[in-house]
Amino acid sequence: MSVFETDSRLPFTAGIVAIIAVLGGAAAAVLGAIFTPVSLITFLYILIALLLLVLAIYITAQLPGYLRSSYALDRNALVIRWGSLREIVPMAEIQRVIAATDLAEGLRLRRFPLPGWWRGQGRHPALGKLFFYATDGLQNQIVVITPDRNYVISPYDAEGFLDAFNARYDMRPTQQVLYSRVEPHFKNWQFWSDHAAHFLLLSMLLAHLGLVALATGRYPSAPAQIPLHFDAAGIVDRIGPRTQIFAPVLVGTVLFLLSIAAGMLVYTRKERGMAYLLWGGGVAVQAMFVVAIVTIAFA
């Protein structure tokens, strides 16, 4: 089996630079939140920092695919390696290969906008879906066409790859190979297609963000002393400094994280109903803290 590597230098460098830039932006947002007087602007700084941190994690998770990518050929199959993922394409199903530049007109592609980052899905009016596993531009890409799926690759030695492909294609397969896709176990979790779980987690996240936004937005205009407790008749019987407005936020944050962790733990043990219960309870708890903020901050 002949193995053809990709040129990962450009995508790797672009990824590292992007990670450094994004983490720098997150650090700047954190400093802004620390040194800016508490207000709704503080919440926006925190939100920006969290979003940038998620983006940095995403870019970091994609790097192994670009660093460990190659295309292996023999008479029976083309094996596309992308990090821990393998696409095994039977040679018997390959109809032809063409230059990607032939598809430039009308091509639509969704990919992360970094130089050399050509991992994603595209569509062409003539071929339909295209699955990109490439580290170089269209001018150096090759399209492998099958009846069901089309692959776009970029071997560093494109000419050598084409010579090897044509030689093996002409010899015809020696055994039957079925298409398969091998990927890490976690990518096959039912969670990724569980819309109920997504809805509950998103609801809990939005409720918690609303809690933080409400507290930081109200703090600048809140009186120096705010009510902390009411008796049975609805009369204030305990007051405290306005910094107490953040007590529900701190407790809510701890419970938010615990709800997510506990729910995911039981979900991975096939206890979906219990996970839904935990996440639904988490939504209710965050809503209760929102009510508490409104009660003590606007009383």
Secondary structure, DSSP 8 states (H G I E B T S, - for coil): -EEEE---HHHHHHHHHHHHHHHHHHHHHHHHHHHS-SSHHHHHHHHHHHHHHHHHHHHHHHHHHHHSEEEEE-SSEEEEEETTEEEEEEGGG--EEEEGGGG-TT-EEEE-SSTT-EEEEEEETTTEEEEEEESS-GGG-EEEE-SS-EEEE--SSHHHHHHHHHHHHHH--SS----EEE--GGGG-GGGG-HHHHHHHHHHHHHHHHHHHHHHHHGGGS-SEEEEEE-TTS-EEEEEEGGGGGHHHHHHHHHHHHHHHHHHHHHHTT-HHHHHHHHHHHHHHHHHHHHHHHHHHH-
